[in-house]
Amino acid sequence: MASPKDDNLVYNIQLSSVGPGHVTVPDAVHHLRSMDLAMKLHYIKGVYWFSSQAVGGLSIKNISEATFSWFDEYYMTCGRLTRSEGRRPYIKCNDCGARFVEAQCDKTVDEWLGMEDFTSCNDLLVYHKPIGPELSFSPLIFLQATMFKCGGMSLGLSWPHILGDAFSASEFINRLGHYIAGLSLNEPPKLPKTPSKSKKRDNPAQSVKQPLSVKRVNPVGDLWVTETNCKMETISLHISPAQLSNLQSKISGENRNDFECLCAIIWQCIAKFRGEFEPQIVTIFKKGPSNQTGDWVPRNAQIISTVQAYFSVKEAGLTKLEVLLAERGKDEISEIEEVVERDNGVSDFVAYGARLTFVNLVDADMYGFELNGEKPKMVYYSLQGVGDEGAVVVLPARLEDSSGGKGRIVTVTLPKDEVLKLESEVMTCGLLLERELE
């Protein structure tokens, strides 16, 4: 299949810089915590599609102008990374700005969402460049506004995980909606001027237990890109409310969390084609309690745990796997923080894909970003920098049935040679898959 970039679907791309409307206090810095540094090689990409009715009389200029007040609140996202004398990265809040991208598309929003290669084309709506190789010149944030011929629009966000998790990223973009609507213009900034540093270990020489959920990788220097042993590819599973309800009832009953049900199915599918190398240890990412404070401070506060199966995953009942995922997770946050601090935040790690990874974003407020009081027609999030073991992300969807039941979007990133094998295994579930090349 030809690269979507060859089709000129998105064109007339223009880049500019945006930043805080007011000068940030001199010498302000943002100290990166241990968990931030553990996630530095990963990036989050989100796309929000809005109908022409939602866009209304808004122009790209209106959105660009709203970012100045928005970045007054989130000024650290407009800074630049640098290193201390000990080589530990931190952010200088020097108002260098984020990148604002304007683009056009000759399709309608509905035509785009209905394309067979919808997933593979979504990268065209998110302008993304990794951090480096010159840290002091690398913007942290890219925001792309693409106008469709119907008058609708998409907003694409490229967000470095070192700033915060996907819950922080979605809150960040939701706040932009407030500023576009003029709802936050008189609110004082809530972001503290001097974020606290990570706690130092009392005895750095003390041995640290290696967490199962992250993998140390060869030093990447100042170009923050994950090296993988093979080309990774992403497929999307679009699951209707009826499908979801049916899967839940077959596996564990309707009272169970659908996240664990979906992950149990995919875990077993992958185990079947990996044979003797089936993944018996998996990592789970989910929302942490400090994401619920309402202070809009970006942070990596997700809960990271591991689950180990002491039996054959490919031969186990799905209910057994679902219960294991739901009830047997071992929290590894402390171990991750300690292993990062042992090297003063200088070493490089991979978390997504170090083990087969399941990411629960169902509780993220991804449809909280509104234009003219209208929610997006669809929201899509994916991960960049996934390791060889692969990652599965479960997202909320706006698909609803007559009872108000919600559907799900599941993105699965695996080595390219495993994608067809996964497609074959999930065919019996009747799930719709689409591809995205990383």
C-alpha positions as CSV (number, residue, x, y, z in Angstrom):
1,M,0.0,0.0,0.0
2,A,1.4,3.5,-0.9
3,S,2.3,5.8,1.9
4,P,-0.5,8.2,2.8
5,K,1.9,11.0,2.5
6,D,2.1,10.4,-1.3
7,D,-1.6,11.1,-1.6
8,N,-1.3,14.8,-0.7
9,L,-4.3,14.5,1.6
10,V,-3.1,17.3,3.8
11,Y,-1.3,20.3,2.2
12,N,-0.5,24.0,2.5
13,I,1.3,23.3,5.8
14,Q,2.5,26.4,7.6
15,L,4.4,26.6,10.8
16,S,4.6,29.4,13.3
17,S,5.6,29.8,16.9
18,V,3.2,30.6,19.8
19,G,3.9,31.1,23.5
20,P,2.8,32.8,26.7
21,G,1.2,36.2,26.3
22,H,3.1,37.5,29.3
23,V,6.8,37.1,30.1
24,T,7.5,34.2,32.6
25,V,9.4,35.1,35.7
26,P,13.1,35.3,35.1
27,D,15.2,32.1,35.7
28,A,12.1,29.9,36.1
29,V,12.8,26.2,35.7
30,H,10.7,23.1,35.8
31,H,12.5,20.2,37.6
32,L,11.6,16.9,36.1
33,R,10.7,14.1,38.5
34,S,11.9,10.6,38.3
35,M,8.8,9.3,36.6
36,D,9.0,12.0,34.0
37,L,12.6,11.0,33.1
38,A,11.6,7.3,32.9
39,M,9.1,8.2,30.2
40,K,11.4,10.6,28.2
41,L,11.6,8.4,25.0
42,H,7.9,8.2,24.6
43,Y,5.4,10.6,22.9
44,I,1.6,10.9,22.9
45,K,-0.3,11.9,19.8
46,G,-3.9,12.9,19.9
47,V,-6.4,14.0,17.2
48,Y,-9.7,15.7,17.7
49,W,-12.2,16.0,14.9
50,F,-15.0,18.7,14.9
51,S,-18.0,19.1,12.6
52,S,-18.6,22.4,10.7
53,Q,-21.3,23.2,13.3
54,A,-18.9,22.9,16.1
55,V,-16.3,25.1,14.3
56,G,-19.0,27.7,13.6
57,G,-17.5,31.1,13.1
58,L,-14.1,30.1,14.5
59,S,-11.0,30.6,12.5
60,I,-7.5,29.2,12.9
61,K,-6.5,32.8,13.9
62,N,-9.0,32.6,16.8
63,I,-7.5,29.4,18.0
64,S,-3.9,30.7,17.6
65,E,-4.7,33.9,19.6
66,A,-6.3,31.8,22.4
67,T,-3.0,29.9,22.9
68,F,-1.3,33.0,24.3
69,S,-3.5,33.0,27.4
70,W,-3.4,29.2,27.5
71,F,0.4,29.1,27.6
72,D,0.4,31.8,30.3
73,E,-1.0,28.9,32.4
74,Y,1.1,26.2,30.9
75,Y,4.3,28.3,30.4
76,M,6.6,25.3,31.1
77,T,5.4,23.6,27.9
78,C,6.9,26.5,25.9
79,G,10.4,26.1,27.5
80,R,13.4,24.2,26.3
81,L,15.2,21.2,27.7
82,T,18.7,21.6,29.0
83,R,21.0,19.6,31.3
84,S,22.5,20.3,34.7
85,E,26.2,19.9,35.4
86,G,25.4,16.3,36.3
87,R,23.7,15.8,32.9
88,R,20.2,15.5,34.5
89,P,17.6,17.1,32.1
90,Y,15.4,19.9,33.2
91,I,13.2,22.6,31.5
92,K,14.2,26.2,31.3
93,C,11.0,28.2,31.2
94,N,12.3,30.7,28.7
95,D,9.2,31.3,26.6
96,C,10.8,30.0,23.4
97,G,7.4,28.8,22.4
98,A,5.5,25.8,21.0
99,R,4.9,25.2,17.3
100,F,1.5,26.0,15.8
101,V,0.8,24.3,12.4
102,E,-1.9,25.3,9.9
103,A,-3.0,22.9,7.2
104,Q,-5.8,22.1,4.8
105,C,-7.6,19.0,3.5
106,D,-9.9,18.6,0.5
107,K,-12.0,15.8,2.2
108,T,-14.9,16.3,4.6
109,V,-14.5,15.2,8.2
110,D,-17.0,12.4,7.6
111,E,-15.1,11.2,4.5
112,W,-11.8,11.2,6.5
113,L,-13.4,9.2,9.4
114,G,-14.8,6.8,6.9
115,M,-11.6,6.1,5.0
116,E,-10.4,2.5,4.9
117,D,-6.9,3.6,5.7
118,F,-8.2,6.0,8.4
119,T,-5.6,4.9,11.0
120,S,-2.6,5.0,8.7
121,C,-3.5,8.6,7.7
122,N,-3.9,10.1,11.1
123,D,-0.3,11.0,11.4
124,L,-0.9,13.6,8.7
125,L,-3.0,15.5,11.2
126,V,-0.4,15.5,14.0
127,Y,2.8,17.3,13.2
128,H,5.5,15.5,15.2
129,K,9.2,15.8,15.7
130,P,11.2,14.0,18.4
131,I,13.2,16.0,20.9
132,G,16.8,16.7,19.9
133,P,19.5,16.4,18.7
134,E,19.9,20.0,19.9
135,L,17.8,20.2,23.1
136,S,17.9,24.0,23.3
137,F,16.3,24.4,19.9
138,S,13.6,21.6,20.2
139,P,10.0,22.7,20.8
140,L,8.2,20.4,23.3
141,I,4.6,20.9,21.9
142,F,3.2,20.8,18.4
143,L,-0.4,21.8,17.8
144,Q,-1.9,21.3,14.3
145,A,-5.2,22.8,13.1
146,T,-6.4,21.2,9.8
147,M,-9.4,22.7,8.0
148,F,-11.6,20.3,6.0
149,K,-13.6,21.3,2.9
150,C,-16.9,20.9,4.8
151,G,-15.9,23.6,7.3
152,G,-15.0,21.1,9.9
153,M,-11.6,20.9,11.6
154,S,-9.2,18.6,13.3
155,L,-6.8,19.6,16.1
156,G,-3.7,17.4,16.5
157,L,-1.5,17.4,19.5
158,S,2.0,16.0,19.7
159,W,2.9,15.8,23.4
160,P,6.2,14.6,24.9
161,H,5.6,12.1,27.7
162,I,8.3,13.7,29.8
163,L,5.8,16.5,30.5
164,G,3.1,14.2,31.7
165,D,0.9,11.2,31.0
166,A,-2.1,11.0,28.6
167,F,-4.5,12.2,31.3
168,S,-2.4,15.3,31.6
169,A,-2.3,15.7,27.9
170,S,-6.1,15.5,27.6
171,E,-6.6,18.0,30.4
172,F,-4.1,20.3,28.7
173,I,-6.1,20.3,25.4
174,N,-9.4,20.6,27.3
175,R,-8.2,23.8,28.9
176,L,-7.6,25.2,25.4
177,G,-11.3,24.8,24.8
178,H,-12.0,27.0,27.8
179,Y,-9.7,29.8,26.5
180,I,-11.2,29.6,23.0
181,A,-14.6,30.1,24.6
182,G,-13.3,32.9,26.8
183,L,-14.1,31.0,30.0
184,S,-10.7,31.1,31.6
185,L,-9.4,34.6,30.7
186,N,-9.9,36.0,34.2
187,E,-8.6,32.9,36.1
188,P,-5.2,33.1,37.7
189,P,-2.6,30.6,36.5
190,K,-2.7,27.4,38.7
191,L,0.7,26.1,37.7
192,P,3.2,26.5,40.5
193,K,6.3,28.6,39.5
194,T,8.8,26.2,41.1
195,P,7.7,22.5,40.8
196,S,9.3,20.4,43.5
197,K,12.3,18.2,42.7
198,S,12.3,14.4,43.0
199,K,13.2,13.1,46.4
200,K,16.8,11.9,46.7
201,R,17.5,8.5,48.0
202,D,19.2,8.4,51.4
203,N,21.8,5.9,50.3
204,P,22.4,6.0,46.5
205,A,24.9,3.1,46.8
206,Q,22.2,0.8,48.1
207,S,21.2,-1.8,45.6
208,V,18.0,-1.2,43.8
209,K,15.6,-3.9,42.6
210,Q,15.1,-3.8,38.8
211,P,11.4,-3.2,38.0
212,L,9.9,-5.5,35.4
213,S,7.9,-2.8,33.8
214,V,10.8,-0.7,32.3
215,K,13.9,-1.7,30.4
216,R,17.1,0.2,30.4
217,V,18.3,0.9,26.8
218,N,21.6,2.1,25.3
219,P,22.2,5.8,25.8
220,V,20.4,7.9,23.1
221,G,22.3,11.1,23.8
222,D,20.3,14.2,23.0
223,L,18.1,12.7,20.2
224,W,15.3,11.2,22.2
225,V,14.1,8.4,19.9
226,T,13.6,4.7,20.9
227,E,15.6,2.1,19.0
228,T,13.7,-1.0,18.1
229,N,14.8,-4.2,16.5
230,C,12.0,-4.2,14.0
231,K,9.5,-1.9,12.3
232,M,6.4,-1.4,14.4
233,E,2.9,-1.1,13.1
234,T,-0.3,0.0,14.7
235,I,-3.8,-1.4,14.1
236,S,-7.1,0.0,15.4
237,L,-10.1,-2.0,16.7
238,H,-13.4,-0.2,16.7
239,I,-15.8,-1.8,19.1
240,S,-19.4,-0.9,19.2
241,P,-21.4,-0.8,22.5
242,A,-23.2,-4.0,21.4
243,Q,-20.0,-5.8,20.7
244,L,-18.5,-4.7,24.0
245,S,-21.5,-5.8,26.0
246,N,-21.5,-9.2,24.3
247,L,-17.8,-9.7,25.0
248,Q,-18.2,-8.7,28.7
249,S,-21.1,-11.1,29.2
250,K,-19.2,-14.0,27.6
251,I,-16.0,-13.4,29.7
252,S,-17.1,-12.2,33.1
253,G,-20.5,-10.7,33.3
254,E,-21.6,-7.2,32.8
255,N,-20.3,-5.9,36.1
256,R,-16.7,-6.3,35.2
257,N,-14.4,-3.5,33.8
258,D,-14.4,-3.8,30.0
259,F,-10.7,-2.8,29.9
260,E,-9.6,-6.1,31.5
261,C,-12.0,-8.0,29.2
262,L,-10.5,-6.5,26.0
263,C,-6.9,-6.9,27.2
264,A,-7.5,-10.6,28.2
265,I,-8.7,-11.3,24.6
266,I,-5.7,-9.5,23.0
267,W,-3.2,-11.0,25.5
268,Q,-4.3,-14.5,24.6
269,C,-4.3,-13.8,20.9
270,I,-0.7,-12.6,21.0
271,A,0.2,-15.6,23.2
272,K,-1.1,-18.0,20.6
273,F,1.0,-16.8,17.8
274,R,4.2,-16.2,19.9
275,G,4.0,-19.9,21.0
276,E,6.8,-20.8,23.4
277,F,7.7,-17.1,23.7
278,E,4.2,-16.2,24.9
279,P,4.2,-13.0,27.2
280,Q,3.6,-14.2,30.7
281,I,4.5,-10.9,32.3
282,V,2.6,-7.8,31.2
283,T,2.5,-4.2,32.3
284,I,-0.6,-2.2,33.0
285,F,-0.9,1.6,32.9
286,K,-4.0,3.3,34.4
287,K,-5.1,6.6,35.9
288,G,-3.5,7.6,39.2
289,P,-5.3,9.4,42.0
290,S,-3.3,12.6,41.7
291,N,-4.7,13.0,38.2
292,Q,-8.0,13.8,39.8
293,T,-6.9,16.9,41.8
294,G,-8.3,19.4,39.2
295,D,-5.3,21.7,39.4
296,W,-4.4,21.2,35.7
297,V,-0.7,20.6,36.5
298,P,0.8,18.2,33.9
299,R,2.5,15.3,35.5
300,N,3.4,11.6,35.1
301,A,1.1,10.3,37.8
302,Q,-0.2,7.1,36.2
303,I,-0.2,3.9,38.1
304,I,2.2,1.3,36.6
305,S,1.9,-2.3,37.7
306,T,2.9,-5.7,36.4
307,V,1.0,-8.9,36.2
308,Q,2.5,-12.4,35.9
309,A,0.8,-15.5,34.8
310,Y,2.2,-18.8,36.2
311,F,0.4,-20.8,33.7
312,S,0.0,-21.1,29.9
313,V,-1.7,-17.9,28.7
314,K,-2.8,-19.3,25.3
315,E,-4.6,-22.2,27.0
316,A,-6.1,-20.3,29.9
317,G,-9.8,-19.3,30.1
318,L,-10.4,-15.7,29.3
319,T,-12.2,-15.2,32.7
320,K,-9.0,-16.4,34.5
321,L,-6.9,-13.8,32.5
322,E,-9.4,-11.1,33.1
323,V,-9.4,-11.7,36.9
324,L,-5.6,-11.7,36.9
325,L,-5.4,-8.4,35.1
326,A,-8.1,-6.8,37.4
327,E,-6.9,-8.1,40.8
328,R,-3.2,-9.2,40.7
329,G,-1.3,-6.2,39.6
330,K,2.0,-5.3,41.5
331,D,2.6,-1.6,41.8
332,E,6.1,-0.7,40.5
333,I,6.2,3.1,40.8
334,S,8.7,3.1,43.7
335,E,11.0,0.7,42.0
336,I,11.0,2.8,38.8
337,E,11.7,6.0,40.7
338,E,14.6,4.4,42.6
339,V,16.2,3.0,39.5
340,V,16.0,6.4,37.7
341,E,17.4,8.2,40.7
342,R,20.3,5.7,41.1
343,D,21.8,7.3,38.0
344,N,20.6,10.8,38.7
345,G,18.1,10.7,35.9
346,V,20.8,10.3,33.2
347,S,20.1,6.7,32.0
348,D,17.5,6.0,29.3
349,F,14.5,3.6,29.6
350,V,11.6,2.2,27.6
351,A,8.3,1.6,29.4
352,Y,5.7,1.1,26.7
353,G,6.7,-2.2,25.0
354,A,9.4,-3.2,27.4
355,R,6.9,-5.9,28.3
356,L,3.6,-6.3,26.5
357,T,1.8,-3.2,27.8
358,F,-1.9,-2.5,28.4
359,V,-2.9,1.2,28.8
360,N,-6.3,2.1,30.2
361,L,-7.4,5.6,28.9
362,V,-11.1,4.9,29.3
363,D,-11.3,7.3,32.3
364,A,-9.5,10.1,30.5
365,D,-11.8,13.1,29.7
366,M,-11.0,13.0,26.0
367,Y,-14.3,14.4,25.0
368,G,-14.0,17.4,27.4
369,F,-12.5,19.6,24.7
370,E,-15.4,21.6,23.2
371,L,-15.8,24.2,20.4
372,N,-18.9,26.3,20.5
373,G,-20.3,23.9,23.1
374,E,-20.0,21.0,20.8
375,K,-17.9,17.9,21.6
376,P,-15.6,16.3,19.0
377,K,-17.1,13.8,16.6
378,M,-14.2,11.5,17.4
379,V,-10.9,11.5,19.4
380,Y,-8.0,9.2,18.7
381,Y,-4.8,8.8,20.8
382,S,-1.7,6.8,20.0
383,L,1.8,6.2,21.4
384,Q,5.1,6.9,19.8
385,G,8.3,5.0,20.8
386,V,6.8,1.6,21.7
387,G,9.3,-1.2,22.3
388,D,9.4,-4.5,20.6
389,E,7.0,-6.3,23.0
390,G,4.1,-4.1,21.9
391,A,1.4,-2.0,23.5
392,V,-2.4,-1.9,23.6
393,V,-4.3,1.3,24.3
394,V,-8.0,1.3,25.2
395,L,-9.8,4.6,24.5
396,P,-13.3,5.8,25.0
397,A,-15.5,6.2,21.9
398,R,-18.6,8.3,21.2
399,L,-20.4,5.4,19.7
400,E,-23.6,5.0,21.7
401,D,-26.6,2.6,21.6
402,S,-30.2,3.3,22.6
403,S,-29.3,2.5,26.2
404,G,-26.5,5.0,26.3
405,G,-23.8,2.3,26.2
406,K,-20.4,3.5,25.0
407,G,-18.1,1.8,22.5
408,R,-14.3,1.6,22.6
409,I,-11.3,2.2,20.3
410,V,-8.3,-0.1,20.9
411,T,-5.0,0.6,19.3
412,V,-2.5,-2.2,19.2
413,T,1.2,-1.6,18.3
414,L,3.2,-4.7,17.4
415,P,6.2,-5.7,15.3
416,K,5.1,-5.5,11.7
417,D,5.4,-9.3,11.1
418,E,3.0,-10.0,13.9
419,V,0.2,-7.7,12.7
420,L,-1.3,-10.2,10.2
421,K,-1.1,-12.9,12.9
422,L,-3.1,-10.8,15.3
423,E,-5.7,-10.0,12.6
424,S,-6.2,-13.7,12.1
425,E,-6.6,-14.4,15.8
426,V,-9.1,-11.7,16.4
427,M,-11.3,-12.4,13.4
428,T,-13.5,-14.7,15.5
429,C,-14.3,-11.7,17.7
430,G,-15.7,-9.8,14.7
431,L,-13.6,-6.7,15.5
432,L,-12.8,-4.1,12.8
433,L,-9.1,-3.4,12.4
434,E,-7.2,-0.7,10.6
435,R,-3.5,-0.1,10.3
436,E,-1.0,2.7,11.0
437,L,2.6,2.6,10.2
438,E,4.8,4.0,13.0
